[in-house]
Amino acid sequence: MRVGGSGSPGAAAEPDAVGGATGVRVRRGVGVLAGAAIVLAALNLRPAVTSIGPVLAELRADLGMSAAVAGLLTSVPVACFALVGFAAPRLARRVGAVVAVAAGTVATAVGVAARPFAPGTAAFVAWSVLALAGIAVVNVLLPAVVKEFFPARVGRLTGLYSMALNLGAATAAAATVPIAHAAGGSWRSGLGAWAVLAVLAVPPWLALTRTRTARARNTERASVARHPVAWALAVYFGLQATAAYVVIGWLPQMFRDAGIPQAAAGLLFSMTAVLGVPLSLLLSAVVDRMRGQSALAAVLCGFGLCGYAGLYAAPAAAPWLWAVLLGVANCSFPLALTMIGLRGSDGARVVALSAFAQGTGYLLSIPGPLVVGALYGYTGDWRWPLAFLVALMVPQCVAGIFAGRDRPV
């Protein structure tokens, strides 16, 4: 099957082409446009989620939002990423991956821009769902776009957009409250500011849809659900997502329960996110030089085990060390994305594999944070929840080793 552009042989052989290897070759100008579009899309994959938490109390008071609905907001992202993610391959088959991602960026921009004007809870949730649905489509299809435009640089480009994703998430979490305060204390201004970033991602994708490379559609229906590597990727992705959402939801409380002040606990949590920015680039440089990623997956699991063990044994003794260890372990996310791009043998396979691994993985990740919360509520301390997280690291390591083998799907 042929994936990507349908240009003439002469165009493929031009010296200013990028990409190469087994996929498409595109003009350097188109490659620069594609790279910029990928980074801008990645910057917008998390602000719609991480900007809510810092102003949730003010948002609830203004909209009259119940605690139950507020709790629903925390679970909607994972549900959207899973359910909409499963539908993304069908959309890509109909219109092409680039056009589908362009539509996702538009949906994200509209949802993020409209929800600060919501008059009530129902409208706010509806606009949030639209934004998250757009993000889900982009989540699944970005690995396929990387494969189409940069088949010889999958690791490097995945590292670049993973870095942008972490940067967007950390910036939105840290800057929403200062922006709101600068605008007179309005949570609406704090959330609405991220619409500017979302809108900036739209023009490059609309321009990319007009390129020759983007016009070819992946019409083949690739089935990956019976392949053992696909299941290994799904389990690995789901268990690393479980750990990530537990860290997002509970790590500051773990430190506060150990006697660490609230401000310091917040800084410790931010460390786990900020580390992902440089480490994603470093990871991409390493992955591009490796035939398989099994050893790297095992090493990252080792960092996670050490971080959880430190929190279990002496959380207040070396909190910055534990935060750094968990921040390094969080690089399992860009590694999972990179392995999806590398294991797929062509664009259609990458779309199907990304949808299966991320959709199934996010579904698998839903119970984890709930179990951690239930164990904490029942026991009143963090020993059993941390023991549970340590236990989950074992199958994550096994799945990562299997998924990291150099075997195409």
ABEGO torsion letter per residue (X at the ends): XBBEBABBAAAAABAABBGEEABBBBBAAAAAAAAAAAAAAAAAAAAAAAAAAAAAAAAAAAAGBBAAAAAAAAAAAAAAAAAAAAAAAAAAAAAEAAAAAAAAAAAAAAAAAAAAABABAAAAAAAAAAAAAAAAAAAAAAAAAAAAABAAAAAAAAAAAAAAAAAAAAAAAAAAAAAAAAAGGBAAAAAAAAAAAAAAAAAAAAAAAABAAAABBBABBBBAAABAAAAAAAAAAAAAAAAAAAAAAAAAAAAAAAGBBAAAAAAAAAAAAAAAAAAAAAAAAAAAABABAAAAAAAAAAAAAAAAAAAAABAAABAAAAAAAAAAAAAAAAAAAAAAAAABABAAAAAAAAAAAAAAAAAAAAAAAAAAAAAAAAAGBAAAAAAAAAAAAAAAAAAAAAAABBBBX
